[in-house]
Amino acid sequence: MAGIPSLVVAVPKGRVLAGLAARMAHAGVDPEVLLADDRRLVRDDPTTGVRFLLLKPDDVPTYVEYGAADLGIVGRDVLLERNYDVYAPLDLGIGRCRMVVAGLPDARPEPGPGRSLRVATKFANIATKHFESKGQPIEIIYVQSSVELAPPTGLADIIVDLVESGETLRQNGLVEFETIAEVSSVVIANRVGFKLKQAAVRPLIASLGQAPSA
């Protein structure tokens, strides 16, 4: 392992890594550091001195907030779902999708007194805040995956979930009722580290912002 890194960047394992690697290449990072097909969770780029931590997406902001990483790349949905004390200086536009309310075509949610909708989702806080703003009482049913099955099986009236093209919804007989938020990957920074390591942080963020979209 290399010596003391100039910056530590927490990145999510998964589908956004290829797009992120291309952006990092624009900042002088060897993309193969991120794309190498192995199980290393800590990877160093010797040219730039940047160290990458490969994490589950939900863990990225935790590492940044507590200072184990200076910067992180995370979907905006993760930031909306939980409260993190981090700075978000740049939207990368990678992994664009939508947080939506969806359900069977004849089950459009309508606000009304005395009726609670059963909402299947793993985004409990986002769903709760959204429907509270409408004055609509709901019952959250936590579902980790295959949430599209909830309305057809009677588990829930509607779902709140991320969609990209909407094809999975359509193939399971669901329709989108409304969009709660547009979601893409953003750069986040530890608030203290952003101030103390400006000489390293600001050029990297600037390069990421100027990189052409994939």
C-alpha positions in Angstrom: 0.0 0.0 0.0 1.2 3.5 -0.8 2.2 6.1 1.8 0.1 8.9 3.2 -2.4 9.8 0.5 -3.1 13.4 -0.6 -6.8 12.7 -0.6 -9.1 9.9 0.4 -12.1 9.5 -1.8 -15.0 7.1 -0.9 -16.7 5.7 -4.0 -19.7 3.4 -4.5 -19.3 -0.1 -5.8 -21.7 -0.8 -8.6 -23.1 0.5 -11.8 -21.8 4.1 -11.5 -18.2 3.1 -11.2 -17.5 3.1 -14.9 -18.9 6.6 -15.4 -17.0 7.8 -12.4 -13.7 6.2 -13.6 -14.0 8.2 -16.9 -14.5 11.4 -14.9 -11.6 10.7 -12.7 -9.4 10.0 -15.8 -10.1 13.7 -16.8 -8.6 14.6 -13.4 -5.4 12.6 -14.1 -6.4 9.4 -12.2 -5.6 6.1 -13.9 -9.2 4.7 -14.5 -7.9 1.1 -14.1 -7.3 1.8 -10.4 -11.1 1.9 -10.1 -12.0 -0.6 -12.7 -9.5 -3.4 -11.8 -11.4 -6.7 -11.4 -10.3 -7.7 -8.0 -11.6 -7.6 -4.4 -9.4 -4.8 -3.0 -11.4 -2.2 -1.1 -8.6 0.3 -0.8 -6.9 1.4 -4.0 -4.1 3.9 -4.5 -3.3 5.9 -7.6 0.4 6.5 -7.4 0.4 9.4 -10.0 -2.1 11.6 -8.2 -1.7 10.3 -4.6 -5.4 9.8 -4.4 -6.6 6.8 -2.3 -10.0 5.3 -3.1 -12.2 3.4 -0.7 -14.7 1.1 -2.5 -17.9 1.0 -0.3 -21.5 0.1 -0.5 -23.3 3.3 -1.6 -25.2 3.8 1.7 -21.9 3.8 3.6 -20.1 6.5 1.5 -21.5 9.5 3.4 -20.8 8.0 6.8 -17.1 7.7 5.9 -17.1 11.3 4.7 -19.0 12.8 7.6 -16.7 11.2 10.2 -13.5 12.1 8.3 -12.4 8.7 7.2 -12.6 10.0 3.7 -12.2 13.6 2.5 -14.6 13.3 -0.5 -17.2 10.9 -1.6 -19.4 10.1 -4.5 -23.0 9.2 -3.6 -26.5 9.2 -5.1 -28.7 12.1 -4.0 -31.3 9.6 -2.8 -29.0 8.5 0.0 -28.6 12.1 1.2 -32.4 12.7 1.0 -33.1 9.5 3.0 -30.8 10.3 5.9 -29.4 13.5 7.5 -25.7 13.8 7.0 -23.5 16.7 8.0 -21.6 16.9 4.7 -21.0 19.5 2.0 -22.2 18.7 -1.5 -20.4 21.0 -3.9 -21.0 19.3 -7.3 -23.6 17.2 -9.1 -21.8 14.9 -11.5 -25.0 13.9 -13.4 -23.9 10.2 -13.4 -26.5 7.5 -12.9 -29.5 9.8 -13.5 -32.8 8.4 -12.3 -36.0 9.4 -10.5 -37.6 8.8 -7.2 -41.2 8.1 -8.0 -44.5 7.1 -6.6 -46.0 4.2 -8.6 -48.7 1.6 -8.4 -51.4 -0.2 -10.3 -53.2 2.0 -12.9 -56.4 2.1 -10.8 -54.7 2.8 -7.5 -53.8 6.5 -7.8 -53.1 7.8 -4.3 -55.6 10.5 -3.3 -55.3 12.7 -0.2 -58.2 12.3 2.2 -59.0 12.2 5.9 -59.1 8.8 7.7 -57.5 6.8 5.0 -53.9 5.5 5.3 -52.1 4.3 2.2 -49.8 1.3 2.5 -46.5 2.3 0.9 -43.9 -0.3 0.1 -40.4 1.2 0.0 -36.9 1.1 1.4 -36.9 4.9 1.4 -39.1 5.3 4.5 -38.0 8.9 5.3 -38.4 10.2 1.8 -41.8 8.6 1.4 -43.0 9.9 4.8 -41.9 13.5 4.2 -43.4 13.5 0.8 -46.9 12.3 1.9 -46.8 14.4 5.1 -46.4 17.5 2.9 -49.6 16.5 1.2 -51.5 15.7 4.4 -51.8 12.1 3.4 -51.5 9.5 6.2 -49.5 6.5 5.2 -48.3 3.2 6.6 -44.7 2.3 5.6 -44.0 -1.3 4.7 -40.2 -1.7 4.5 -39.2 -3.7 1.4 -35.5 -4.1 0.5 -35.8 -5.3 -3.1 -38.4 -6.5 -5.7 -40.6 -3.7 -4.5 -42.6 -3.8 -7.8 -44.3 -7.0 -6.4 -45.9 -5.2 -3.5 -49.0 -3.7 -5.3 -49.9 -6.8 -7.5 -49.7 -9.1 -4.5 -51.7 -6.8 -2.2 -48.8 -6.2 0.1 -49.1 -2.4 -0.4 -51.2 0.1 -2.3 -48.3 1.9 -3.9 -44.5 2.0 -3.9 -41.8 4.7 -3.7 -38.7 3.7 -5.5 -35.9 4.7 -7.9 -36.6 4.2 -11.6 -34.4 4.9 -14.6 -36.3 4.0 -17.8 -39.4 2.8 -16.0 -39.3 -0.5 -18.0 -39.4 -2.7 -14.8 -42.5 -0.9 -13.7 -44.2 -1.4 -17.0 -43.4 -5.1 -17.2 -44.9 -5.6 -13.7 -48.1 -3.7 -14.6 -47.3 -0.5 -12.7 -47.5 3.1 -13.7 -45.7 6.2 -12.4 -48.0 8.7 -10.5 -45.5 11.4 -9.7 -41.9 12.2 -9.4 -40.6 13.1 -5.9 -37.1 14.0 -6.9 -34.5 13.8 -9.7 -31.5 11.8 -8.6 -27.9 11.5 -9.8 -24.5 11.1 -8.2 -23.0 14.1 -6.3 -19.6 14.8 -4.9 -19.7 15.3 -1.1 -17.0 16.6 1.2 -16.1 16.4 4.8 -16.7 20.0 6.1 -13.4 20.3 8.0 -11.4 18.5 5.3 -12.8 20.8 2.7 -11.3 23.7 4.4 -8.0 22.2 5.5 -7.2 20.4 2.2 -8.4 23.1 -0.2 -5.2 22.9 -2.3 -5.9 19.2 -3.1 -9.7 19.2 -2.9 -10.6 22.2 -5.1 -8.6 21.1 -8.2 -10.1 17.6 -8.1 -13.6 18.9 -7.8 -12.9 21.4 -10.6 -11.6 18.7 -12.9 -14.6 16.5 -12.2 -16.9 19.4 -13.0 -15.2 20.1 -16.3 -15.0 16.5 -17.4 -17.3 15.7 -20.4 -20.3 13.5 -19.7 -20.0 9.9 -20.7 
